[in-house]
Amino acid sequence: RGAGAFRVTGSSAWRQRRLMVLCYHGVSVADEHEWSELYVSPGHLRRRLERLRALGCTLLPLGDAIERQARGALPPKAVAITFDDGAADFHSQAYPILREFDAPAMLYQTTWYVDKPFPVFNTAASYLMWRARGRTAALPWRDAREVIPASTASSEFRALHNSLRDHVAQHQLDADRQNELLQSIADACRESLDRVFSQRLLHLMTSDQLRDLSPSLIDVQLHTHRHRTPRDRALFVRELDDNASHLRLILQRELALTHFCYPSGVYFPEFASWLREWGMQSATTSDPGITSNDTDRLLIPRLIDTMHTPDVMFDAWVTGAAAFVAGRRRA
């Protein structure tokens, strides 16, 4: 950046033929950005939008950007913003900031938890345990009292969370029993589940909140119904069909549902052919990169921007300079 490489790359014809896609998940109501890298603070999102404006970027809806790229008609420094999952905090935290900056975004909405009066179990359980980090707790699915690891990024915390998920799967716990278990986890961790409910932390948006989003600013698209991508074709297609039917029922308007995001960034070679047969025009991954006309539209890379993404790295991707850095150094 100091040598002027970002400025040169950003204003080049090479960059104008390319599209940078940014990925976000949640925008925190409380301290969620301290818990998970999938969350940023409202201030972080606002600063990023201010930075995009200062760099002279053109923000485009992803669907429009893909079409314009195919025609060779992208504006300078084209950037598309995407959000995954559709958590309640998108409506309360992200949406007002996007409106403030008139920043269009594609929202990949999973639908099973929409209108459910309880949070997403796996993420809420992880959050409650993180809140109790360093404490000794008798977690209800474990055999003994143990100290909860200090960091969600540690292998010990991941193993603890995975053991909970295995317990739920092994005992085939339905939503009611999962919520009972969530209360037991909160009690063991000496944390308030009432706060999670009252602030709607880690819930999905309601139907009313989804209908409140302006279609001219927020393009609601597909993310599977149950946030999973089975490798069985019939089950995979069912996820798309269920997701689409629920979105049409919720939004109560005509929808061109032709864009998709792989849940958790997981994809396999056979998925592309299934998506094409379904009629999908694009699908985004969690792989870092910048999109050119040679990019498979069903494997579009994105930069997952986090609280820990250095400003210089953000600028490097947005201007395109990061594409010239060796892969190991980029990572």
N, C-alpha and C positions, 0 to 999 in steps of 0.2 A: 504493500500500500504506500509506504514511504517513497518508493521509487517511481510511483505513478502508474504501476502496472494495472491497478484496479480501474483507473480512469480510462486508460487506453483500451483495455478489454471491454469495459462497459459500453463504450461508444463505438465499438467496432461493428462492421457488417456481420462478422461471425456471431456476435452476441445477439444481434437483431433477428437472426434466424432461429434463435433458441428461446425456450420457455423455462423459467424457473418456477417450480411448484413448491410451496411451503406447506408444512403439515403441523397442525396443532390438534390437541385433544381437549383438555380441560383448562378453564381459567378459574383460579381459586376464589372461593368465597371466604375461606379462613386461611388455614395453613397447608392446604393440599399441595402447593408447589414445593413445600419443604419435604413432603412425604414421597412424591413420585415425580420422576422426570417427564411424565406425560402431562404434568400441569405446569402452567406458567402463571405469574401474578398478573392482575389487570395492568399494573404499571409496566410490566415487561411487554405485554402486547401493545400498549399504547406507544412505547418507545420504538418498537419495531416498525409500526406504521409511520411514525414520524421519520424514522431512518429511511424507509422506502421512499417517502416523499422527498427527503433531502437528496437522495441519490438519483432522483429523476426517473424513478421506475413508473411504469404504467401498469396499474392493477386491472386485470381482466377476469371475468368469469371463466372458469376452466373450460367449459364446453365451447365458448366463443373463442378462447385462445387456441384450442386445438384446431378448430376449423380455420382460423386465420393463419395459423402456422402452415397448414397444408396448402394454402393458397399463396404462401410467401408474403403475407400481409401483416406480419406482427409489427407492432410499434416498438420503439427503443426500450430496452430493458423490461421486457414483458414479464410479469410475475402474476401467478395465480395462487390464491390462498385457499386451503382446505382445512376442514375440521372433521375429526372422526368421532363417531359414537352418538353424539347428540345428547350430552348430559344436561341436566337442568341449569348448570352454571353457564351453558352457552347462551341461554335466554337472558339470564340475570346479569352476567358479567361481560361476555364477549360481544353479544349483539349490540348493546349500546355503544361500545367502542367502534365497532365496524360501521355503524350508522354515523357516528361522529366524523369518521374519515371518509365516508361514502365508499367503503372498501367492500367489493363483492366477494363472496366466499361460497364454496361448494361444501355442503354439509352432508356427510355420509351418515345416515341415520339407521341404526339398528332399532328394532321395534318391539321385541318381546317385553322389555321392561317399561315401555311407554304406558302411562296411566297406572302403573303399579304403585301402591302406596308405601313402598319400601325400597331401599337402595339396592344397587347391584351387589350381590352377596360377596363375590370374590374380592372386589376392590374395597368394600366396606370392612370386611374382616382384616384385610391387610392394613388398612388405615387405622383401625382400632388397635391392632398389635403395635404398629409403629408409634402410636401415641403413648404406648406403655413401654417403649424401648428402655432397656436397662433394668426394668422391674422383674421381680420373680413372680411368676403366675402359674396357677394350676389350670392350664388350658383344658377345656372339657374333652377333647379327643386325644389327649396325651396321657401317658401313664404316670407322670411325675411332675412336680413343680420344676420349673426351669426359668432361666433368665432369658428374656426376649432380646434377641440381637439388636444392636444399636442402629444398624443401617439396613434398609430394604434392598440395597445393592449387594449385600454380603451373601455368600453362598449359604451361610447358616440361616439367614432369614428366608431365603428362597426355599430351602429345604423344609423349613417349618410351614411355610405357606403351601407348598406342594403336598405336604402330608395332610393338611386340612382338605385340600381339593380331592385327594385320594379317598379320604374318609367320607366325604359327601357322595362321591361316585360309588364307592363300595356299598354304602348303605342306602343308595338311591333316595336321598333326602329330597322331598318336594319343597315347594316354596315356603309353605307354613313351617316345616321342620327346619329349613335353613334359617328362617327368621328367629325361631326359638334358639337355634345354635348361636346365631349372631348376638342375641341378648346374653347368652351364657358367656360368650367371649368378652363382651363388654363388661360384664360383672367380674369376670376373672381378671381383666386388665384394669379394673377400677376406673373405667371410662364411661362417659354418658352417651348412651345410644339416643337419648332424647334429643341431644344437640344435633346429631346426624339427621334425625327426622325433621326437627324444627327448621334447620337451615337448608334442608333438602340436599345435603352433601351426598354426592355419589349416586343420586337418583338420575333417571332420564327425564327429559322434558315430558310434560303432559300434552295431550292432543291440543288443548287450547293454546298452550305456549307455541307449539309447532305452527298452528294456524295464524298466530300473531306475527310470525316472521314474514317480512316483505318478500314476495317472490322476485321482485326486481333486484333485490340485493342478495338474497340467500337462495341458492339452488339446492333443494333437498334431493339427495340421490341414495343409491343402494349400498348397504353394508351388511347384508344378511339379516334374517329375522332374529336368530338366536346367537349372533356373533360367533359363528363357527363356519368352517369350510371343510365338510367331510369329503373324503376322496372317493366316495361312492357317487356316481353321476346322478342317480335319481334323488339322493338326499341333498346333493349340492344344488340341483335345480329347484328342489322344494324350498330351500332357503331363499333363493331369489324370488320365487313365486310368492311365498308367504310375505317376504319383505315388501314386495311391490304392492300386493293386495292390501296390506295394512296401511302403507303410506297413502294409497288412493282413498281408503276409507277415512283415514285421519284428516287428510288435507281437504277432502271434499271438492277437488277440482281436477281438471285434466293434467296429467303429468307425463312428460317424456322421460321415462326412467331408463336411461341408456349409459349411465356412468356408475362405476363401482369402485369400492376400496376393499382390498383384502384384509379381513379382520386380523389384528396382531401382526400384519405384514407377512402372513404365511401363504405361500402359493406353491403349486407344483405344475409341471409342464402340461398336464392334461387340462388344467383349469382354463387355459386360453381358448381351446377349441370349444369347450362347453359354454364359455361366455359369448363367443362369436355366434354360436348356434342360437343362443338366447336373444341375441340382438344388441349386445353391449358394444358401445363405441369406444369406451376407454376404461382402464382400470389402473389404479395407483397402488404402488408398493411403498415399503418403508426403506428402500434402497436409496442411498444418496446419489445424486447426479443431476444433470441438467438435460432437458429434453430437446432433441433435434428431430428433423424429419425422418431420420433413420431409426428412431426409437420405436419399438413395438408399442402401439397405443394401449395394449393390454398389460404393459409392464412399465408404466410411467414412473420414473424415480421422483423422490421428494426429499427435501431437507426437513428433518424433524427438528424444529427449533425448540430448545429447552432453556431453562434458567442458567444452565452451565455452558451454553453455546457462546464462545467468545464473540464480541462485537466484530472483531477482524475476520473471523470465520464466516459470520453472517454476511458481511460485506463481500467477502471473496466469492461466496456462492451466488449472491444476487448479481454481482457484476460479471460472473462467469469465470473469474480468474482461478477459482478453485479447481476447475476442470483440467488445468494444466499442471496441477501439483500431483506428484506420485500418490497412488492410492493409499499406501501405508501411511504417508504423512497426512493425507486428508482424514483418514480414520482417527 
